[in-house]
Amino acid sequence: MKASIVDLRYKTSDILKALDRNESVTVLYHGKIKGIIKPAREKSVLKVKDHPFFGMHRNPKETVLGELDNLRKPRHDL
């Protein structure tokens, strides 16, 4: 959908209906594109256990302190 600045003011309900239909609204000012209003996606509810990073280090090769030492060492060992 395309909407001018005046449409934003007077036809707000039509613009909101377009966003409810998951349409993007292109905002025009003097016939030139000023911006695009995109519909917000609903946040997905994800449990921490379901995140791919969870349990990544179940069988660690090093101790926690050893891994921290590796992360904290300088970029180039001289």
N, CA, C and O atoms as a CHARMM CRD file, in Angstrom:
* protein
*
  312
    1    1 MET  N      0.84700  -1.17400   0.00000 PROA 1      0.00000
    2    1 MET  CA     0.00000   0.00000   0.00000 PROA 1      0.00000
    3    1 MET  C      0.88700   1.22900   0.00000 PROA 1      0.00000
    4    1 MET  O      1.95300   1.23200   0.61500 PROA 1      0.00000
    5    2 LYS  N      0.45400   2.26000  -0.68000 PROA 2      0.00000
    6    2 LYS  CA     1.16000   3.53200  -0.69200 PROA 2      0.00000
    7    2 LYS  C      0.29200   4.56300   0.01100 PROA 2      0.00000
    8    2 LYS  O     -0.92400   4.59700  -0.17600 PROA 2      0.00000
    9    3 ALA  N      0.92900   5.40700   0.82700 PROA 3      0.00000
   10    3 ALA  CA     0.18400   6.42100   1.57300 PROA 3      0.00000
   11    3 ALA  C      1.00300   7.70500   1.61000 PROA 3      0.00000
   12    3 ALA  O      2.21700   7.67800   1.81200 PROA 3      0.00000
   13    4 SER  N      0.32600   8.81800   1.41500 PROA 4      0.00000
   14    4 SER  CA     1.00000  10.11000   1.53000 PROA 4      0.00000
   15    4 SER  C      0.97200  10.55900   2.98500 PROA 4      0.00000
   16    4 SER  O      0.35600   9.91500   3.83500 PROA 4      0.00000
   17    5 ILE  N      1.63400  11.65000   3.25400 PROA 5      0.00000
   18    5 ILE  CA     1.65100  12.20300   4.60600 PROA 5      0.00000
   19    5 ILE  C      0.23100  12.56100   5.05300 PROA 5      0.00000
   20    5 ILE  O     -0.11700  12.37800   6.21900 PROA 5      0.00000
   21    6 VAL  N     -0.57600  13.06400   4.14000 PROA 6      0.00000
   22    6 VAL  CA    -1.95900  13.41500   4.46400 PROA 6      0.00000
   23    6 VAL  C     -2.75700  12.15300   4.79500 PROA 6      0.00000
   24    6 VAL  O     -3.59000  12.15900   5.70200 PROA 6      0.00000
   25    7 ASP  N     -2.49600  11.06400   4.04900 PROA 7      0.00000
   26    7 ASP  CA    -3.17600   9.80400   4.33800 PROA 7      0.00000
   27    7 ASP  C     -2.83100   9.28900   5.73300 PROA 7      0.00000
   28    7 ASP  O     -3.67500   8.70200   6.41000 PROA 7      0.00000
   29    8 LEU  N     -1.60200   9.50800   6.15300 PROA 8      0.00000
   30    8 LEU  CA    -1.22200   9.08400   7.50100 PROA 8      0.00000
   31    8 LEU  C     -2.09200   9.75700   8.55100 PROA 8      0.00000
   32    8 LEU  O     -2.41400   9.16900   9.58300 PROA 8      0.00000
   33    9 ARG  N     -2.46000  10.97800   8.27300 PROA 9      0.00000
   34    9 ARG  CA    -3.25800  11.72700   9.24200 PROA 9      0.00000
   35    9 ARG  C     -4.73400  11.37700   9.16600 PROA 9      0.00000
   36    9 ARG  O     -5.37100  11.14400  10.19300 PROA 9      0.00000
   37   10 TYR  N     -5.28400  11.33800   7.95100 PROA 10     0.00000
   38   10 TYR  CA    -6.72900  11.19900   7.80100 PROA 10     0.00000
   39   10 TYR  C     -7.21300   9.76500   7.55400 PROA 10     0.00000
   40   10 TYR  O     -8.39000   9.47100   7.76500 PROA 10     0.00000
   41   11 LYS  N     -6.34000   8.88700   7.11900 PROA 11     0.00000
   42   11 LYS  CA    -6.73800   7.50900   6.83600 PROA 11     0.00000
   43   11 LYS  C     -5.93100   6.52100   7.66300 PROA 11     0.00000
   44   11 LYS  O     -5.51400   5.47100   7.17400 PROA 11     0.00000
   45   12 THR  N     -5.72200   6.87100   8.90400 PROA 12     0.00000
   46   12 THR  CA    -4.93100   6.03500   9.80000 PROA 12     0.00000
   47   12 THR  C     -5.54000   4.64800   9.95100 PROA 12     0.00000
   48   12 THR  O     -4.81300   3.65500   9.99600 PROA 12     0.00000
   49   13 SER  N     -6.85000   4.56800  10.03000 PROA 13     0.00000
   50   13 SER  CA    -7.50000   3.26300  10.20600 PROA 13     0.00000
   51   13 SER  C     -7.24100   2.35700   9.00200 PROA 13     0.00000
   52   13 SER  O     -7.04300   1.15500   9.17300 PROA 13     0.00000
   53   14 ASP  N     -7.24000   2.91200   7.78800 PROA 14     0.00000
   54   14 ASP  CA    -6.95300   2.10800   6.59800 PROA 14     0.00000
   55   14 ASP  C     -5.51200   1.59600   6.61100 PROA 14     0.00000
   56   14 ASP  O     -5.23700   0.46700   6.20300 PROA 14     0.00000
   57   15 ILE  N     -4.61200   2.43100   7.07700 PROA 15     0.00000
   58   15 ILE  CA    -3.20300   2.03000   7.15100 PROA 15     0.00000
   59   15 ILE  C     -3.02300   0.93400   8.19300 PROA 15     0.00000
   60   15 ILE  O     -2.27600  -0.01800   7.96800 PROA 15     0.00000
   61   16 LEU  N     -3.69300   1.06100   9.31800 PROA 16     0.00000
   62   16 LEU  CA    -3.60400   0.03000  10.34900 PROA 16     0.00000
   63   16 LEU  C     -4.21600  -1.28600   9.87900 PROA 16     0.00000
   64   16 LEU  O     -3.72100  -2.35900  10.22300 PROA 16     0.00000
   65   17 LYS  N     -5.29100  -1.20800   9.09400 PROA 17     0.00000
   66   17 LYS  CA    -5.89300  -2.42600   8.54200 PROA 17     0.00000
   67   17 LYS  C     -4.92800  -3.10600   7.57000 PROA 17     0.00000
   68   17 LYS  O     -4.82600  -4.33200   7.54400 PROA 17     0.00000
   69   18 ALA  N     -4.22300  -2.30400   6.77400 PROA 18     0.00000
   70   18 ALA  CA    -3.23700  -2.86700   5.85400 PROA 18     0.00000
   71   18 ALA  C     -2.10900  -3.56000   6.62900 PROA 18     0.00000
   72   18 ALA  O     -1.63000  -4.61600   6.21700 PROA 18     0.00000
   73   19 LEU  N     -1.69200  -2.97300   7.73500 PROA 19     0.00000
   74   19 LEU  CA    -0.65800  -3.59600   8.55800 PROA 19     0.00000
   75   19 LEU  C     -1.17600  -4.88400   9.19500 PROA 19     0.00000
   76   19 LEU  O     -0.41700  -5.83800   9.36200 PROA 19     0.00000
   77   20 ASP  N     -2.46200  -4.91900   9.55100 PROA 20     0.00000
   78   20 ASP  CA    -3.05900  -6.13800  10.09000 PROA 20     0.00000
   79   20 ASP  C     -3.07100  -7.25900   9.04100 PROA 20     0.00000
   80   20 ASP  O     -3.00900  -8.43800   9.39000 PROA 20     0.00000
   81   21 ARG  N     -3.15100  -6.89100   7.77500 PROA 21     0.00000
   82   21 ARG  CA    -3.10700  -7.88000   6.69600 PROA 21     0.00000
   83   21 ARG  C     -1.67800  -8.22600   6.30800 PROA 21     0.00000
   84   21 ARG  O     -1.45600  -8.88800   5.29400 PROA 21     0.00000
   85   22 ASN  N     -0.71200  -7.78800   7.10000 PROA 22     0.00000
   86   22 ASN  CA     0.73000  -8.01700   6.86800 PROA 22     0.00000
   87   22 ASN  C      1.22700  -7.37200   5.58000 PROA 22     0.00000
   88   22 ASN  O      2.12000  -7.90500   4.92000 PROA 22     0.00000
   89   23 GLU  N      0.66100  -6.24300   5.22500 PROA 23     0.00000
   90   23 GLU  CA     1.13400  -5.47900   4.07300 PROA 23     0.00000
   91   23 GLU  C      2.08800  -4.39200   4.55400 PROA 23     0.00000
   92   23 GLU  O      1.89600  -3.82500   5.63000 PROA 23     0.00000
   93   24 SER  N      3.09600  -4.10900   3.77400 PROA 24     0.00000
   94   24 SER  CA     3.97400  -2.98300   4.05400 PROA 24     0.00000
   95   24 SER  C      3.33000  -1.72000   3.50400 PROA 24     0.00000
   96   24 SER  O      2.65400  -1.76400   2.47600 PROA 24     0.00000
   97   25 VAL  N      3.53500  -0.59800   4.18000 PROA 25     0.00000
   98   25 VAL  CA     2.97300   0.68100   3.75000 PROA 25     0.00000
   99   25 VAL  C      4.12900   1.59600   3.36700 PROA 25     0.00000
  100   25 VAL  O      4.99700   1.89200   4.18700 PROA 25     0.00000
  101   26 THR  N      4.13200   2.03800   2.12500 PROA 26     0.00000
  102   26 THR  CA     5.15600   2.95300   1.64100 PROA 26     0.00000
  103   26 THR  C      4.66400   4.38000   1.87400 PROA 26     0.00000
  104   26 THR  O      3.57800   4.75100   1.42800 PROA 26     0.00000
  105   27 VAL  N      5.46600   5.17100   2.57200 PROA 27     0.00000
  106   27 VAL  CA     5.10100   6.55200   2.88600 PROA 27     0.00000
  107   27 VAL  C      5.72400   7.46700   1.83700 PROA 27     0.00000
  108   27 VAL  O      6.93300   7.44500   1.61000 PROA 27     0.00000
  109   28 LEU  N      4.87300   8.27000   1.20400 PROA 28     0.00000
  110   28 LEU  CA     5.32200   9.19000   0.15500 PROA 28     0.00000
  111   28 LEU  C      5.22600  10.63500   0.63800 PROA 28     0.00000
  112   28 LEU  O      4.28300  11.01200   1.33300 PROA 28     0.00000
  113   29 TYR  N      6.21600  11.43000   0.25900 PROA 29     0.00000
  114   29 TYR  CA     6.21700  12.86600   0.55700 PROA 29     0.00000
  115   29 TYR  C      6.57200  13.57600  -0.73900 PROA 29     0.00000
  116   29 TYR  O      7.67900  13.42300  -1.25500 PROA 29     0.00000
  117   30 HSD  N      5.64700  14.34000  -1.25400 PROA 30     0.00000
  118   30 HSD  CA     5.79000  15.00400  -2.54900 PROA 30     0.00000
  119   30 HSD  C      6.08900  13.98700  -3.65100 PROA 30     0.00000
  120   30 HSD  O      6.87100  14.26200  -4.56100 PROA 30     0.00000
  121   31 GLY  N      5.46700  12.82100  -3.56300 PROA 31     0.00000
  122   31 GLY  CA     5.61700  11.80100  -4.59100 PROA 31     0.00000
  123   31 GLY  C      6.87400  10.95800  -4.49300 PROA 31     0.00000
  124   31 GLY  O      7.07100  10.05000  -5.30100 PROA 31     0.00000
  125   32 LYS  N      7.72600  11.23900  -3.52400 PROA 32     0.00000
  126   32 LYS  CA     8.96400  10.47300  -3.36000 PROA 32     0.00000
  127   32 LYS  C      8.87800   9.62800  -2.08700 PROA 32     0.00000
  128   32 LYS  O      8.27200  10.03300  -1.09500 PROA 32     0.00000
  129   33 ILE  N      9.48100   8.47700  -2.13600 PROA 33     0.00000
  130   33 ILE  CA     9.43300   7.56100  -0.99300 PROA 33     0.00000
  131   33 ILE  C     10.27200   8.12000   0.16000 PROA 33     0.00000
  132   33 ILE  O     11.46100   8.39800   0.00900 PROA 33     0.00000
  133   34 LYS  N      9.61800   8.27300   1.30800 PROA 34     0.00000
  134   34 LYS  CA    10.30800   8.72600   2.52200 PROA 34     0.00000
  135   34 LYS  C     10.62200   7.57100   3.45600 PROA 34     0.00000
  136   34 LYS  O     11.59400   7.62300   4.21000 PROA 34     0.00000
  137   35 GLY  N      9.80100   6.52600   3.40800 PROA 35     0.00000
  138   35 GLY  CA    10.03000   5.39400   4.28900 PROA 35     0.00000
  139   35 GLY  C      9.01200   4.30200   4.05500 PROA 35     0.00000
  140   35 GLY  O      8.07600   4.43900   3.26800 PROA 35     0.00000
  141   36 ILE  N      9.23000   3.21300   4.76900 PROA 36     0.00000
  142   36 ILE  CA     8.34000   2.06500   4.67100 PROA 36     0.00000
  143   36 ILE  C      7.96600   1.63300   6.07900 PROA 36     0.00000
  144   36 ILE  O      8.83000   1.46400   6.93900 PROA 36     0.00000
  145   37 ILE  N      6.68000   1.45700   6.30300 PROA 37     0.00000
  146   37 ILE  CA     6.19200   0.95300   7.58800 PROA 37     0.00000
  147   37 ILE  C      5.88900  -0.52700   7.38800 PROA 37     0.00000
  148   37 ILE  O      5.07200  -0.89600   6.54500 PROA 37     0.00000
  149   38 LYS  N      6.55600  -1.36800   8.17200 PROA 38     0.00000
  150   38 LYS  CA     6.36800  -2.81100   8.05000 PROA 38     0.00000
  151   38 LYS  C      5.61100  -3.32700   9.26300 PROA 38     0.00000
  152   38 LYS  O      5.77500  -2.80400  10.36600 PROA 38     0.00000
  153   39 PRO  N      4.78800  -4.34500   9.07100 PROA 39     0.00000
  154   39 PRO  CA     4.05600  -4.90900  10.20900 PROA 39     0.00000
  155   39 PRO  C      5.01800  -5.58400  11.18300 PROA 39     0.00000
  156   39 PRO  O      6.00500  -6.20100  10.78300 PROA 39     0.00000
  157   40 ALA  N      4.70700  -5.45300  12.45300 PROA 40     0.00000
  158   40 ALA  CA     5.53300  -6.07400  13.48500 PROA 40     0.00000
  159   40 ALA  C      5.21300  -7.55800  13.52900 PROA 40     0.00000
  160   40 ALA  O      4.05600  -7.96700  13.43600 PROA 40     0.00000
  161   41 ARG  N      6.26000  -8.35000  13.67300 PROA 41     0.00000
  162   41 ARG  CA     6.05200  -9.78900  13.83300 PROA 41     0.00000
  163   41 ARG  C      5.82700 -10.07100  15.30200 PROA 41     0.00000
  164   41 ARG  O      6.40700  -9.42900  16.17800 PROA 41     0.00000
  165   42 GLU  N      4.98700 -11.03000  15.54700 PROA 42     0.00000
  166   42 GLU  CA     4.74800 -11.40400  16.92500 PROA 42     0.00000
  167   42 GLU  C      5.97000 -12.14200  17.44600 PROA 42     0.00000
  168   42 GLU  O      6.60200 -12.91500  16.72600 PROA 42     0.00000
  169   43 LYS  N      6.28900 -11.89200  18.70000 PROA 43     0.00000
  170   43 LYS  CA     7.43900 -12.54600  19.30600 PROA 43     0.00000
  171   43 LYS  C      7.12100 -14.01100  19.53400 PROA 43     0.00000
  172   43 LYS  O      6.05700 -14.36700  20.04000 PROA 43     0.00000
  173   44 SER  N      8.04900 -14.83200  19.15700 PROA 44     0.00000
  174   44 SER  CA     7.84500 -16.25600  19.39100 PROA 44     0.00000
  175   44 SER  C      8.31300 -16.57900  20.80700 PROA 44     0.00000
  176   44 SER  O      9.36100 -16.12000  21.26000 PROA 44     0.00000
  177   45 VAL  N      7.51700 -17.36800  21.47500 PROA 45     0.00000
  178   45 VAL  CA     7.85200 -17.75600  22.83700 PROA 45     0.00000
  179   45 VAL  C      8.72200 -18.99400  22.74600 PROA 45     0.00000
  180   45 VAL  O      8.27300 -20.05700  22.31600 PROA 45     0.00000
  181   46 LEU  N      9.97200 -18.84300  23.15500 PROA 46     0.00000
  182   46 LEU  CA    10.93000 -19.92400  23.06900 PROA 46     0.00000
  183   46 LEU  C     11.52000 -20.16600  24.44200 PROA 46     0.00000
  184   46 LEU  O     11.99600 -19.23900  25.09900 PROA 46     0.00000
  185   47 LYS  N     11.48800 -21.39800  24.86500 PROA 47     0.00000
  186   47 LYS  CA    12.07100 -21.73500  26.15500 PROA 47     0.00000
  187   47 LYS  C     13.58500 -21.76400  26.02300 PROA 47     0.00000
  188   47 LYS  O     14.12000 -21.99500  24.93900 PROA 47     0.00000
  189   48 VAL  N     14.26400 -21.52800  27.12600 PROA 48     0.00000
  190   48 VAL  CA    15.71800 -21.51600  27.11500 PROA 48     0.00000
  191   48 VAL  C     16.25400 -22.88300  26.69800 PROA 48     0.00000
  192   48 VAL  O     17.24700 -22.97100  25.97600 PROA 48     0.00000
  193   49 LYS  N     15.60600 -23.92800  27.14500 PROA 49     0.00000
  194   49 LYS  CA    16.06100 -25.27900  26.80500 PROA 49     0.00000
  195   49 LYS  C     15.99600 -25.54700  25.30500 PROA 49     0.00000
  196   49 LYS  O     16.77300 -26.35000  24.79000 PROA 49     0.00000
  197   50 ASP  N     15.08800 -24.89200  24.60300 PROA 50     0.00000
  198   50 ASP  CA    14.92400 -25.12100  23.17600 PROA 50     0.00000
  199   50 ASP  C     15.88500 -24.31300  22.31600 PROA 50     0.00000
  200   50 ASP  O     15.96200 -24.53200  21.10700 PROA 50     0.00000
  201   51 HSD  N     16.62000 -23.38300  22.92000 PROA 51     0.00000
  202   51 HSD  CA    17.57000 -22.56900  22.18200 PROA 51     0.00000
  203   51 HSD  C     18.75300 -23.43600  21.76100 PROA 51     0.00000
  204   51 HSD  O     19.21400 -24.25500  22.55500 PROA 51     0.00000
  205   52 PRO  N     19.26200 -23.28200  20.52800 PROA 52     0.00000
  206   52 PRO  CA    20.33800 -24.14800  20.06300 PROA 52     0.00000
  207   52 PRO  C     21.63500 -24.02400  20.86500 PROA 52     0.00000
  208   52 PRO  O     22.43600 -24.95800  20.87800 PROA 52     0.00000
  209   53 PHE  N     21.85400 -22.89900  21.52800 PROA 53     0.00000
  210   53 PHE  CA    23.09300 -22.71700  22.28500 PROA 53     0.00000
  211   53 PHE  C     23.05600 -23.47200  23.61500 PROA 53     0.00000
  212   53 PHE  O     24.10400 -23.77900  24.18300 PROA 53     0.00000
  213   54 PHE  N     21.87100 -23.76600  24.10400 PROA 54     0.00000
  214   54 PHE  CA    21.72500 -24.42100  25.40200 PROA 54     0.00000
  215   54 PHE  C     22.31500 -25.82700  25.33400 PROA 54     0.00000
  216   54 PHE  O     21.98800 -26.59700  24.43200 PROA 54     0.00000
  217   55 GLY  N     23.17300 -26.15600  26.27600 PROA 55     0.00000
  218   55 GLY  CA    23.79200 -27.47600  26.33200 PROA 55     0.00000
  219   55 GLY  C     24.90700 -27.66300  25.33300 PROA 55     0.00000
  220   55 GLY  O     25.29000 -28.79600  25.04100 PROA 55     0.00000
  221   56 MET  N     25.43700 -26.57900  24.80100 PROA 56     0.00000
  222   56 MET  CA    26.48700 -26.66600  23.79500 PROA 56     0.00000
  223   56 MET  C     27.75700 -27.29800  24.36500 PROA 56     0.00000
  224   56 MET  O     28.46500 -28.01700  23.65900 PROA 56     0.00000
  225   57 HSD  N     28.04100 -27.03600  25.62000 PROA 57     0.00000
  226   57 HSD  CA    29.25900 -27.54500  26.24700 PROA 57     0.00000
  227   57 HSD  C     28.91200 -28.57900  27.31500 PROA 57     0.00000
  228   57 HSD  O     29.34200 -28.45400  28.46200 PROA 57     0.00000
  229   58 ARG  N     28.15500 -29.57600  26.95400 PROA 58     0.00000
  230   58 ARG  CA    27.80500 -30.60900  27.92700 PROA 58     0.00000
  231   58 ARG  C     29.01000 -31.43800  28.32000 PROA 58     0.00000
  232   58 ARG  O     29.16100 -31.79500  29.48800 PROA 58     0.00000
  233   59 ASN  N     29.86500 -31.74700  27.36800 PROA 59     0.00000
  234   59 ASN  CA    31.06200 -32.53300  27.63400 PROA 59     0.00000
  235   59 ASN  C     32.28500 -31.65300  27.37500 PROA 59     0.00000
  236   59 ASN  O     32.91100 -31.75200  26.32000 PROA 59     0.00000
  237   60 PRO  N     32.62700 -30.79100  28.34000 PROA 60     0.00000
  238   60 PRO  CA    33.73300 -29.85100  28.10500 PROA 60     0.00000
  239   60 PRO  C     35.07400 -30.57400  28.04300 PROA 60     0.00000
  240   60 PRO  O     35.32000 -31.54600  28.75700 PROA 60     0.00000
  241   61 LYS  N     35.91500 -30.06900  27.17700 PROA 61     0.00000
  242   61 LYS  CA    37.27100 -30.61700  27.04300 PROA 61     0.00000
  243   61 LYS  C     38.20500 -29.96600  28.05200 PROA 61     0.00000
  244   61 LYS  O     39.22500 -30.54500  28.42700 PROA 61     0.00000
  245   62 GLU  N     37.85800 -28.77300  28.48700 PROA 62     0.00000
  246   62 GLU  CA    38.67900 -28.03700  29.44000 PROA 62     0.00000
  247   62 GLU  C     37.84600 -27.65100  30.64100 PROA 62     0.00000
  248   62 GLU  O     36.62000 -27.76500  30.63400 PROA 62     0.00000
  249   63 THR  N     38.52700 -27.19600  31.66700 PROA 63     0.00000
  250   63 THR  CA    37.81900 -26.66000  32.81600 PROA 63     0.00000
  251   63 THR  C     37.32500 -25.27000  32.45700 PROA 63     0.00000
  252   63 THR  O     37.73600 -24.70100  31.44600 PROA 63     0.00000
  253   64 VAL  N     36.46200 -24.73500  33.27000 PROA 64     0.00000
  254   64 VAL  CA    35.93500 -23.39100  33.03100 PROA 64     0.00000
  255   64 VAL  C     37.06700 -22.37200  33.08000 PROA 64     0.00000
  256   64 VAL  O     37.13000 -21.47800  32.23500 PROA 64     0.00000
  257   65 LEU  N     37.94800 -22.49400  34.04300 PROA 65     0.00000
  258   65 LEU  CA    39.06600 -21.54300  34.15000 PROA 65     0.00000
  259   65 LEU  C     40.00500 -21.65100  32.95000 PROA 65     0.00000
  260   65 LEU  O     40.51600 -20.63700  32.47600 PROA 65     0.00000
  261   66 GLY  N     40.23500 -22.85000  32.46000 PROA 66     0.00000
  262   66 GLY  CA    41.07800 -23.01100  31.27800 PROA 66     0.00000
  263   66 GLY  C     40.45800 -22.37100  30.04600 PROA 66     0.00000
  264   66 GLY  O     41.15800 -21.75500  29.24400 PROA 66     0.00000
  265   67 GLU  N     39.16100 -22.51500  29.89700 PROA 67     0.00000
  266   67 GLU  CA    38.48400 -21.90300  28.75200 PROA 67     0.00000
  267   67 GLU  C     38.48400 -20.38200  28.85200 PROA 67     0.00000
  268   67 GLU  O     38.63300 -19.69100  27.84500 PROA 67     0.00000
  269   68 LEU  N     38.31700 -19.85800  30.07100 PROA 68     0.00000
  270   68 LEU  CA    38.38900 -18.40300  30.25500 PROA 68     0.00000
  271   68 LEU  C     39.77700 -17.88000  29.95000 PROA 68     0.00000
  272   68 LEU  O     39.91400 -16.80500  29.36600 PROA 68     0.00000
  273   69 ASP  N     40.80800 -18.61200  30.33100 PROA 69     0.00000
  274   69 ASP  CA    42.17900 -18.19400  30.00300 PROA 69     0.00000
  275   69 ASP  C     42.37900 -18.12500  28.49500 PROA 69     0.00000
  276   69 ASP  O     43.04900 -17.22000  27.99900 PROA 69     0.00000
  277   70 ASN  N     41.80000 -19.08000  27.76100 PROA 70     0.00000
  278   70 ASN  CA    41.91000 -19.04200  26.29200 PROA 70     0.00000
  279   70 ASN  C     41.18300 -17.84100  25.71100 PROA 70     0.00000
  280   70 ASN  O     41.65400 -17.24100  24.74500 PROA 70     0.00000
  281   71 LEU  N     40.04500 -17.48300  26.28500 PROA 71     0.00000
  282   71 LEU  CA    39.29400 -16.33200  25.78400 PROA 71     0.00000
  283   71 LEU  C     39.98000 -15.01500  26.10500 PROA 71     0.00000
  284   71 LEU  O     39.87900 -14.05600  25.34000 PROA 71     0.00000
  285   72 ARG  N     40.67500 -14.96500  27.23000 PROA 72     0.00000
  286   72 ARG  CA    41.28300 -13.71000  27.67900 PROA 72     0.00000
  287   72 ARG  C     42.69500 -13.48600  27.17200 PROA 72     0.00000
  288   72 ARG  O     43.24500 -12.40200  27.37100 PROA 72     0.00000
  289   73 LYS  N     43.30300 -14.47300  26.52200 PROA 73     0.00000
  290   73 LYS  CA    44.67600 -14.29400  26.07300 PROA 73     0.00000
  291   73 LYS  C     44.72800 -13.24500  24.96200 PROA 73     0.00000
  292   73 LYS  O     43.73300 -13.01900  24.27300 PROA 73     0.00000
  293   74 PRO  N     45.86700 -12.61700  24.79200 PROA 74     0.00000
  294   74 PRO  CA    45.97400 -11.58800  23.74600 PROA 74     0.00000
  295   74 PRO  C     45.81300 -12.19800  22.35100 PROA 74     0.00000
  296   74 PRO  O     45.96800 -13.40400  22.15900 PROA 74     0.00000
  297   75 ARG  N     45.50300 -11.34400  21.40200 PROA 75     0.00000
  298   75 ARG  CA    45.25200 -11.78200  20.04400 PROA 75     0.00000
  299   75 ARG  C     46.49200 -12.44800  19.43900 PROA 75     0.00000
  300   75 ARG  O     46.39600 -13.48900  18.78900 PROA 75     0.00000
  301   76 HSD  N     47.64900 -11.83200  19.66200 PROA 76     0.00000
  302   76 HSD  CA    48.89900 -12.37600  19.11800 PROA 76     0.00000
  303   76 HSD  C     49.83400 -12.65200  20.28100 PROA 76     0.00000
  304   76 HSD  O     50.18200 -11.74500  21.03800 PROA 76     0.00000
  305   77 ASP  N     50.23400 -13.89300  20.41900 PROA 77     0.00000
  306   77 ASP  CA    51.21200 -14.22500  21.45600 PROA 77     0.00000
  307   77 ASP  C     52.59500 -13.84500  20.95300 PROA 77     0.00000
  308   77 ASP  O     53.01000 -14.26400  19.87200 PROA 77     0.00000
  309   78 LEU  N     53.30000 -13.05800  21.73600 PROA 78     0.00000
  310   78 LEU  CA    54.63100 -12.60400  21.34400 PROA 78     0.00000
  311   78 LEU  C     55.70300 -13.45400  21.92500 PROA 78     0.00000
  312   78 LEU  O     56.88500 -13.20500  21.69000 PROA 78     0.00000
